[in-house]
Each structure stands twice: as structure tokens, then as C-alpha cells.
Amino acid sequence: MKPSNACRTNRNPVRVLQVQSGMFVACLALLVGCGSSGEPTFPVSGKVTYADGKPVEGAAVSFVPDSGSKPAVGITDADGMYKLTTTNKDDGAIAGDYKVTIASYEGSADYESTDEGQTLADPYDITNEYPEDYDEASQKSVASKNKLPAKYSNKATSGFTAQVKAEGENVYDFEIKTK
């Protein structure tokens, strides 16, 4: 006697697994999200200079939120100019009130390349966009001593604040006094 085909299906087990896996990944993506906070960001830029007007190069400008939103950070270029990043490069900051810290560490430019010519990730990069061949184990120790007065690296003592607005320009310049 031949077995009945009534309980038999014509489903390909590999195809069923693919569909189930795809549904799982889609549901997970909906639950987790795409890596953003869901809150819009607004462009923020500015300049950091010493009291004598000279630009502060290679400093991390950090906007630390007063509320529970995400912080933002930018690195000053040779002209002391910075643009903030919250999630994606230069996307700005979420609207709100911030305390601002500024720090510049000796050796902070060493991230550019190793003795072997390998490009390393920027130690201040919060976007996690490392080069494809990046090897964290080979990362040099870059942060040793803050070149700026210590009070500027602490949100409680820096004296710097900012209010990022949804409308209008968000340009914040900061002056570092060394004495």
C-alpha cells in the first residue's frame, strides 16, 4: 500500500527557511530601527579659538545634552572650524539645551596612518565608519594629555552652553583662555 499524499506538501524546505529568515530579519529591523534616534538633527557649526584669535586645531567639541537625548561631537580643522555629528557625519545635533566640552589631546593626529602606512580610524569618530582594513589591535595610543586647560573638558566647569534650535542658524563659537 502506498502512503497517502494528503499530508504531504510540495514545499521546498530550503525555500521555507529562506522566507522565515527574511521575515525574522524584517521584524528585527522594525524593532531595532536603523540606528537613528528617530529625532531630527539640525546642522551645528562654529569656530574654536584661543583668546589671541588663533584657531584651535584638532579639538573635540562635544555637545552633552541636558536631557536624555544623544550627544554630538565635532573635530576642529586647521582653521578651528567644526561641524557636529550625532549619528551620521556632519548631521548636526538634536534640538535642545547642551553643555559644551572641548578637549585636544597630544598625539591626536596620529590616527592618520601607522608606520606601515595603514590608515587608522579617527579616535573622535562617533559614526563607526572605520576603513575596511582597520585593525583595532594595531591602533596607537593617541590620547595622553589634554593640551587645553582641564576645565574645558568637563561639562560642569567649561562654562560653555548652547541651545540647538530647529529653526534658524546654529553657529556657536568658543574662546579658550589659557590663563
C-alpha positions as CSV (number, residue, x, y, z in Angstrom):
1,M,0.0,0.0,0.0
2,K,1.3,3.5,-1.0
3,P,1.5,6.3,1.6
4,S,-1.2,8.9,1.2
5,N,-0.3,12.3,-0.3
6,A,-2.9,14.1,1.8
7,C,-0.3,15.1,4.5
8,R,2.5,15.7,2.0
9,T,3.3,19.2,0.9
10,N,5.2,20.4,-2.1
11,R,7.2,23.0,-0.1
12,N,10.9,23.2,-0.6
13,P,12.4,23.1,2.9
14,V,15.3,25.5,1.9
15,R,12.8,28.0,0.5
16,V,10.7,27.9,3.7
17,L,13.8,28.5,5.7
18,Q,14.7,31.5,3.5
19,V,11.3,33.0,3.8
20,Q,11.3,32.5,7.6
21,S,14.7,34.0,7.9
22,G,13.7,37.0,5.8
23,M,10.6,37.6,8.0
24,F,12.8,37.4,11.1
25,V,15.3,39.9,9.8
26,A,12.5,42.3,8.7
27,C,10.8,42.1,12.2
28,L,14.1,42.6,13.9
29,A,14.8,45.7,11.8
30,L,11.4,47.2,12.7
31,L,12.0,46.6,16.4
32,V,15.6,47.8,16.5
33,G,15.4,50.6,13.9
34,C,18.0,51.9,11.5
35,G,20.4,53.3,14.1
36,S,18.9,56.7,14.5
37,S,17.1,58.0,17.5
38,G,14.1,59.0,15.4
39,E,14.6,62.6,16.4
40,P,15.6,65.0,13.7
41,T,19.0,66.7,13.8
42,F,19.9,70.2,12.8
43,P,23.2,71.5,11.4
44,V,25.5,72.9,14.0
45,S,28.9,74.5,13.3
46,G,31.3,77.1,14.7
47,K,34.8,78.0,15.5
48,V,37.1,77.4,18.4
49,T,39.9,79.9,19.0
50,Y,42.4,80.9,21.7
51,A,41.9,84.3,23.4
52,D,44.5,85.8,21.0
53,G,42.4,84.7,18.0
54,K,44.5,81.8,16.8
55,P,42.4,78.7,15.8
56,V,42.4,75.6,18.0
57,E,43.2,72.7,15.6
58,G,42.3,69.0,16.4
59,A,40.0,69.7,19.3
60,A,36.9,67.6,20.1
61,V,33.9,69.8,20.6
62,S,31.3,67.8,22.5
63,F,27.7,68.9,23.0
64,V,26.4,67.0,26.0
65,P,22.6,67.2,26.3
66,D,20.9,68.5,29.5
67,S,18.0,66.0,28.7
68,G,18.2,62.3,27.7
69,S,18.9,62.9,24.0
70,K,22.0,61.9,22.2
71,P,25.3,63.8,22.4
72,A,27.0,65.3,19.4
73,V,30.7,65.8,18.6
74,G,32.8,67.6,16.0
75,I,36.6,68.0,15.4
76,T,38.1,71.3,14.7
77,D,40.1,71.7,11.5
78,A,43.3,73.9,10.9
79,D,41.0,77.0,10.9
80,G,39.4,76.0,14.2
81,M,36.1,75.2,12.4
82,Y,33.9,72.3,13.4
83,K,30.6,70.6,12.3
84,L,28.7,68.4,14.7
85,T,27.9,64.7,14.2
86,T,25.2,62.8,16.1
87,T,24.6,59.7,14.0
88,N,25.8,60.5,10.5
89,K,28.8,62.6,9.6
90,D,28.1,66.3,9.9
91,D,24.3,65.7,10.5
92,G,24.3,68.2,13.4
93,A,22.6,67.8,16.8
94,I,19.1,67.2,18.1
95,A,17.2,70.4,19.2
96,G,17.7,71.2,22.9
97,D,20.0,72.6,25.6
98,Y,23.6,71.4,25.8
99,K,26.6,71.8,28.0
100,V,29.7,72.0,25.8
101,T,33.2,70.5,26.4
102,I,36.3,71.0,24.4
103,A,39.5,68.9,24.6
104,S,42.5,68.4,22.4
105,Y,44.9,65.6,23.2
106,E,48.6,65.3,22.5
107,G,49.2,62.9,19.6
108,S,45.6,63.2,18.4
109,A,46.7,63.5,14.8
110,D,48.4,60.0,14.9
111,Y,45.2,58.4,13.7
112,E,46.1,59.3,10.1
113,S,48.5,56.4,9.4
114,T,50.8,53.9,11.0
115,D,54.4,53.3,10.3
116,E,53.3,50.6,7.8
117,G,51.1,53.2,6.0
118,Q,47.8,51.7,7.2
119,T,45.1,54.3,7.7
120,L,43.6,54.3,11.2
121,A,40.2,55.5,12.3
122,D,39.8,58.9,13.8
123,P,39.7,58.4,17.6
124,Y,37.0,61.0,17.9
125,D,34.8,59.4,15.2
126,I,31.4,58.5,16.7
127,T,29.9,57.3,13.4
128,N,31.8,53.9,13.5
129,E,32.7,54.3,9.8
130,Y,36.2,52.7,10.0
131,P,38.2,51.9,6.9
132,E,37.7,48.4,5.6
133,D,41.2,47.3,6.5
134,Y,41.1,48.9,10.0
135,D,42.6,46.7,12.7
136,E,41.8,47.9,16.3
137,A,44.6,45.9,17.7
138,S,47.1,48.0,15.8
139,Q,45.6,51.3,17.0
140,K,48.3,53.5,18.6
141,S,47.6,55.1,21.9
142,V,46.6,58.6,20.9
143,A,45.1,60.2,23.9
144,S,47.6,61.1,26.5
145,K,47.4,64.7,27.8
146,N,44.8,67.4,27.2
147,K,46.6,70.4,25.6
148,L,43.8,72.7,26.7
149,P,43.1,73.8,30.3
150,A,41.3,70.9,32.1
151,K,38.2,73.0,33.0
152,Y,37.1,72.9,29.3
153,S,36.9,69.1,29.2
154,N,34.4,68.9,32.0
155,K,30.7,69.9,31.3
156,A,30.4,71.2,34.9
157,T,33.3,73.6,34.6
158,S,33.7,74.5,31.0
159,G,31.3,77.4,31.2
160,F,30.1,76.7,27.6
161,T,26.5,76.1,26.8
162,A,24.4,76.0,23.6
163,Q,20.8,75.8,22.6
164,V,20.3,74.0,19.3
165,K,17.2,75.3,17.6
166,A,15.0,73.6,14.9
167,E,14.8,76.9,13.0
168,G,17.5,79.4,12.2
169,E,21.2,79.1,12.3
170,N,23.1,77.1,15.0
171,V,26.5,78.6,14.9
172,Y,28.5,78.5,18.2
173,D,32.0,80.0,18.6
174,F,34.0,79.3,21.6
175,E,37.1,81.1,23.0
176,I,39.7,79.2,25.0
177,K,41.5,81.2,27.7
178,T,44.8,79.7,28.7
179,K,45.4,81.9,31.7
